Amino acid sequence: MTTRDTQFTPARPWGVGRLAPYPTTVRRPHATVTIDPGTQTGVYRDRLGQLVEMGKHGTSSGTETSTATNPDSAPDQGLDQDSQQD
């Protein structure tokens, strides 16, 4: 019986080329978020319990209607969608 020395050359893992540094983290000005029961909106407070203004955001709404050309056949089914944003 003969033994043969086999040497393996280390290969670079394929995922190494996909790596990137983590993005810089940003400290947010708020420490807690609660829901105001009257307005159902978030209330942001800093570490001292003071209110923090987080800016104004728009609202949006949308509707989705199911459409079917043949109730016996699932592949014919589609959806209609629309949305509004202010």
Secondary structure, 3 states (H helix, E strand, C coil): CCCCCCCCCCCCCHHHHHCCCCCCCCCCCCCEEEECCCCCCEEEECCCCCECCCCCCCCEEEEEEEEECCCCCHHHEEEEEEEEEC
